[in-house]
Amino acid sequence: QVQLMESGGGLVQAGGSLRLSCAASGSIFSLNAMGWYRQAPGKQRELVAVISSIGSTNYADSVKGRFTISRDKAKNTVYLQMNSLKPENTAVYCCNVENFRGGTGYDYWGQGTKVTVSS
């Protein structure tokens, strides 16, 4: 099992910044993709950003240029730097990692951290 500990959420005014962290621990073999998803009230969960094991990244169009995903392999941690936040970014942000073991990838999800952006 892999445990994910997220932190960094909170309340911020529009235009402000937050940095989310997600640290993986437990039976880690080889972490492949690590990413952030979010779910706003009444909406489906959506991908925010993902980073591969070699550092290639992909972002939702709505956050390009404002959010930056990064990872620290030594710490098994993925970060999401969120700048120029907007009220529509309000959501619960969840970390997702793929742990590769024996040729099979296993997905793990964090509990989520709430981000509230006030106007």
FIFI-856875 format. One record per residue (C-alpha): y, x, z; residue in one letter. Coordinates in pm, 1 decimal. Layout:
BEGIN
+----------+----------+----------+------+
:       yy :       xx :       zz : type :
+----------+----------+----------+------+
:        Y :        X :        Z :    A :
...
+----------+----------+----------+------+
This chain:
BEGIN
+----------+----------+----------+------+
:       yy :       xx :       zz : type :
+----------+----------+----------+------+
:      0.0 :      0.0 :      0.0 :    Q :
:    357.2 :    101.8 :    -65.7 :    V :
:    638.7 :    -11.8 :    157.9 :    Q :
:    995.0 :    -43.1 :     30.8 :    L :
:   1293.6 :    -28.7 :    262.8 :    M :
:   1620.5 :   -146.6 :    111.4 :    E :
:   1966.2 :    -99.1 :    255.6 :    S :
:   2329.5 :   -108.9 :    158.5 :    G :
:   2397.2 :   -474.1 :     96.7 :    G :
:   2684.6 :   -660.7 :    254.5 :    G :
:   3010.9 :   -840.4 :    200.1 :    L :
:   3272.8 :   -686.5 :    -26.5 :    V :
:   3584.7 :   -806.6 :   -199.3 :    Q :
:   3601.2 :   -836.3 :   -575.8 :    A :
:   3674.7 :   -499.0 :   -728.4 :    G :
:   3501.4 :   -316.3 :   -447.4 :    G :
:   3189.0 :   -101.2 :   -445.1 :    S :
:   2853.5 :    -92.1 :   -275.0 :    L :
:   2561.7 :    146.9 :   -292.2 :    R :
:   2212.4 :     13.4 :   -249.6 :    L :
:   1919.4 :    232.5 :   -149.3 :    S :
:   1547.2 :    169.4 :   -165.3 :    C :
:   1308.8 :    415.5 :     -4.3 :    A :
:    938.2 :    399.9 :    -83.4 :    A :
:    674.5 :    509.2 :    164.7 :    S :
:    302.7 :    473.3 :    224.1 :    G :
:     24.2 :    539.1 :    -24.3 :    S :
:    237.5 :    683.9 :   -299.2 :    I :
:     50.2 :    848.6 :   -583.8 :    F :
:    287.0 :    859.9 :   -877.1 :    S :
:    595.7 :    644.8 :   -891.9 :    L :
:    669.0 :    545.5 :  -1247.2 :    N :
:    954.7 :    304.6 :  -1309.2 :    A :
:   1183.7 :    211.3 :  -1023.4 :    M :
:   1429.6 :    -70.3 :  -1060.1 :    G :
:   1658.8 :   -330.5 :   -914.7 :    W :
:   1643.0 :   -702.9 :   -975.8 :    Y :
:   1861.2 :   -977.9 :   -839.3 :    R :
:   1839.4 :  -1347.2 :   -779.3 :    Q :
:   2148.7 :  -1557.7 :   -735.4 :    A :
:   2134.4 :  -1901.6 :   -571.8 :    P :
:   1985.5 :  -2154.8 :   -811.1 :    G :
:   1906.1 :  -1893.2 :  -1074.4 :    K :
:   1602.2 :  -1701.9 :  -1186.1 :    Q :
:   1544.0 :  -1342.4 :  -1092.1 :    R :
:   1681.0 :  -1100.8 :  -1347.8 :    E :
:   1663.5 :   -731.0 :  -1415.6 :    L :
:   1973.0 :   -535.8 :  -1315.2 :    V :
:   1870.2 :   -179.2 :  -1390.3 :    A :
:   1559.2 :     34.2 :  -1418.9 :    V :
:   1496.5 :    407.7 :  -1427.2 :    I :
:   1183.5 :    578.1 :  -1554.5 :    S :
:   1004.3 :    875.7 :  -1405.2 :    S :
:   1184.6 :   1103.0 :  -1651.4 :    I :
:   1525.2 :    955.0 :  -1579.1 :    G :
:   1581.9 :    724.9 :  -1872.8 :    S :
:   1771.8 :    414.0 :  -1774.1 :    T :
:   1818.4 :     57.9 :  -1888.7 :    N :
:   2080.1 :   -190.0 :  -1770.4 :    Y :
:   2154.0 :   -556.7 :  -1800.6 :    A :
:   2445.0 :   -601.4 :  -2039.6 :    D :
:   2653.6 :   -764.7 :  -1768.3 :    S :
:   2651.9 :   -452.3 :  -1550.1 :    V :
:   2677.9 :   -175.6 :  -1808.3 :    K :
:   2965.5 :     57.3 :  -1730.9 :    G :
:   2995.2 :    -66.6 :  -1371.9 :    R :
:   2655.2 :     -5.0 :  -1215.5 :    F :
:   2461.8 :    321.3 :  -1208.7 :    T :
:   2097.3 :    361.2 :  -1115.6 :    I :
:   1960.0 :    694.2 :   -997.8 :    S :
:   1658.4 :    826.4 :   -813.0 :    R :
:   1566.9 :   1111.0 :   -582.2 :    D :
:   1207.9 :   1203.1 :   -653.1 :    K :
:   1174.8 :   1419.7 :   -345.7 :    A :
:   1273.3 :   1127.5 :   -125.9 :    K :
:   1095.8 :    857.1 :   -332.8 :    N :
:   1424.4 :    671.5 :   -328.4 :    T :
:   1614.4 :    476.4 :   -589.9 :    V :
:   1984.2 :    398.2 :   -567.5 :    Y :
:   2215.2 :    147.8 :   -728.6 :    L :
:   2583.8 :    231.2 :   -726.5 :    Q :
:   2780.1 :    -85.8 :   -793.8 :    M :
:   3147.5 :    -57.0 :   -880.9 :    N :
:   3408.2 :   -311.6 :   -984.9 :    S :
:   3204.2 :   -586.2 :   -826.8 :    L :
:   3264.8 :   -945.1 :   -929.9 :    K :
:   3191.0 :  -1271.5 :   -746.4 :    P :
:   2920.4 :  -1344.6 :  -1001.6 :    E :
:   2734.5 :  -1036.2 :   -880.0 :    N :
:   2661.0 :  -1219.7 :   -555.3 :    T :
:   2282.7 :  -1229.9 :   -516.4 :    A :
:   1986.2 :  -1095.2 :   -328.0 :    V :
:   1902.5 :   -758.4 :   -479.3 :    Y :
:   1538.4 :   -651.7 :   -470.3 :    C :
:   1384.7 :   -316.0 :   -536.9 :    C :
:   1074.2 :   -286.2 :   -754.1 :    N :
:    854.4 :     18.9 :   -806.8 :    V :
:    544.6 :     88.0 :  -1008.5 :    E :
:    291.0 :    309.5 :   -833.1 :    N :
:     43.7 :    467.2 :  -1071.9 :    F :
:   -302.9 :    528.3 :   -936.0 :    R :
:   -617.0 :    603.1 :  -1131.0 :    G :
:   -456.7 :    503.9 :  -1460.5 :    G :
:   -339.3 :    167.6 :  -1331.7 :    T :
:     12.3 :     70.6 :  -1232.4 :    G :
:     70.3 :   -141.7 :   -925.7 :    Y :
:    397.3 :   -325.9 :   -870.4 :    D :
:    562.7 :   -345.2 :   -530.3 :    Y :
:    867.4 :   -542.6 :   -423.6 :    W :
:   1110.2 :   -499.5 :   -140.1 :    G :
:   1230.9 :   -780.4 :     81.5 :    Q :
:   1574.3 :   -778.8 :    -73.1 :    G :
:   1924.1 :   -703.5 :     44.5 :    T :
:   2202.2 :   -956.9 :     16.0 :    K :
:   2521.1 :   -873.7 :   -170.8 :    V :
:   2815.5 :  -1109.0 :   -137.4 :    T :
:   3130.2 :  -1053.0 :   -340.8 :    V :
:   3431.4 :  -1255.8 :   -234.2 :    S :
:   3712.7 :  -1345.7 :   -470.1 :    S :
+----------+----------+----------+------+
